[in-house]
Amino acid sequence: MTEMTLYSMPSSGNSYKVRLLLALLGRAYVHVPCEAGSVALSEAKAEGKAPLGKLPVLHLGDGRVLNESDAILWYLGAGTAWVPREPFDQARMLSWMFFEQNRHEPVIAVRAALRCYPERAHQATPERMAALLQEGHALLALMEDGLAGQDWFCGASPTIADIALFGYTCTAGTRGGFDMARFPGLQAWCARMAALPGFVSLEHQP
Ligand SMILES: N[C@@H](CCC(=O)N[C@@H](CS)C(=O)NCC(=O)O)C(=O)O
């Protein structure tokens, strides 16, 4: 049987999304950790393991390769309870996933990166950090509204949109410096995510 190999960055929310879904699905795979700035990352790129130059990348074991965290979530989730069957529900799920990539990640993840990665510290000007803080709180408020009256972003059960959004929201307070106390709905949702059978944290490395 072909074995999947995941090239992922241990500290990255984008990579964490894929590790989390694989754990929740109980799927076996080989993990190749490539931390930012590491020799392993340079080697993976030099060997052509990351065709678009970014991680995560999933090698299916039969020669096929998938880039982009949310596309990988779609592939792994297809045919499972993590992807709804109705086109409208699928589209609603995708709309949250596009929101995550286009709006959430460039603010929530970037502010966390500017605070946590020493090599990015010089980009963390007070003006930029303040603007990201304000913008991030507005985005988190949209998410809080999206959860009103429901446990998960697409209704009664979790989908890969919840995983995509969780990747960086779970550390928005600790790493990003956002005030999560303003968002009790999001905090309760994070707790529901952490209670899912098979859940693993960002820090867990396979
Ligand atoms: N949209 C991509 C973003 C991937 C991405 O930016 N990955 C970063 C880590 S979060 C990376 O590989 N950085 C290494 C580099 O740029 O050398 C996804 O969701 O997979």
The ligand as a Gaussian input file, in Angstrom:
#p B3LYP/6-31G(d) Opt

LIG

0 1
 N       -1.593000      29.329000       1.320000
 C       -0.581000      28.398000       1.725000
 C        0.424000      29.122000       2.573000
 C        1.618000      28.255000       2.883000
 C        2.717000      29.016000       3.597000
 O        2.784000      30.262000       3.571000
 N        3.597000      28.275000       4.255000
 C        4.693000      28.889000       4.961000
 C        4.603000      28.525000       6.441000
 S        3.081000      29.113000       7.137000
 C        6.014000      28.358000       4.414000
 O        6.068000      27.297000       3.844000
 N        7.083000      29.121000       4.598000
 C        8.404000      28.671000       4.213000
 C        9.066000      29.577000       3.253000
 O        8.432000      30.527000       2.767000
 O       10.239000      29.343000       2.999000
 C       -1.230000      27.236000       2.484000
 O       -2.259000      27.453000       3.134000
 O       -0.720000      26.114000       2.415000

